[in-house]
Amino acid sequence: MKCVCCMLAVSILLAGAAGCSYESRKTAVHEPGVYKGAKDELLTRQQEKQRQELVNRFKLVQADR
């Protein structure tokens, strides 16, 4: 019984120590619809390539009219 109480006390102390950290608890305020991270170069190049393909397809279709 004494061992069980010691284990329970140790687990409570460890759980309490795990809850204490030195990280700040500040919340970040975000604006809806605004991404403030770094630009993804691969995605930007892919979007530009898709845009150019759409323009080329549009020109092909509209050239005969």
C-alpha positions as CSV (number, residue, x, y, z in Angstrom):
1,M,0.0,0.0,0.0
2,K,2.9,2.3,0.8
3,C,4.4,1.7,-2.7
4,V,1.1,2.6,-4.3
5,C,0.8,5.9,-2.5
6,C,4.4,6.8,-3.4
7,M,3.8,6.0,-7.0
8,L,0.6,8.0,-7.0
9,A,2.4,11.0,-5.4
10,V,5.2,10.8,-7.9
11,S,2.8,10.6,-10.8
12,I,0.9,13.7,-9.5
13,L,4.2,15.6,-9.1
14,L,5.3,14.7,-12.6
15,A,2.0,15.7,-14.1
16,G,2.2,19.0,-12.3
17,A,5.7,19.6,-13.5
18,A,4.8,18.8,-17.1
19,G,2.1,21.4,-17.0
20,C,4.6,24.1,-16.1
21,S,6.6,25.3,-19.0
22,Y,8.6,28.4,-19.9
23,E,6.8,29.0,-23.2
24,S,4.8,32.1,-23.5
25,R,1.0,31.7,-23.4
26,K,0.3,34.6,-25.7
27,T,-2.4,34.1,-28.3
28,A,-1.8,35.0,-31.9
29,V,-4.4,37.3,-33.5
30,H,-5.0,36.4,-37.1
31,E,-6.8,38.3,-39.8
32,P,-9.4,36.1,-41.7
33,G,-8.3,35.4,-45.2
34,V,-4.8,36.8,-44.9
35,Y,-1.8,34.4,-44.9
36,K,1.2,36.0,-43.2
37,G,3.7,33.1,-43.7
38,A,6.5,32.9,-46.2
39,K,5.7,32.6,-49.9
40,D,6.0,29.1,-51.4
41,E,8.2,29.5,-54.4
42,L,7.2,26.1,-55.9
43,L,3.6,27.0,-55.6
44,T,4.1,30.4,-57.1
45,R,5.9,29.0,-60.1
46,Q,3.2,26.4,-60.6
47,Q,0.5,29.0,-60.4
48,E,2.3,31.1,-63.0
49,K,2.7,28.1,-65.3
50,Q,-1.0,27.3,-65.0
51,R,-2.0,30.9,-65.7
52,Q,0.1,30.9,-68.8
53,E,-1.4,27.6,-70.0
54,L,-4.9,29.1,-69.5
55,V,-4.0,32.2,-71.5
56,N,-2.5,30.1,-74.3
57,R,-5.7,27.9,-74.4
58,F,-7.9,31.0,-74.4
59,K,-5.9,32.5,-77.3
60,L,-6.2,29.2,-79.3
61,V,-10.0,29.1,-78.9
62,Q,-10.6,32.8,-79.5
63,A,-8.3,33.0,-82.5
64,D,-10.8,31.4,-84.8
65,R,-13.7,33.7,-83.9
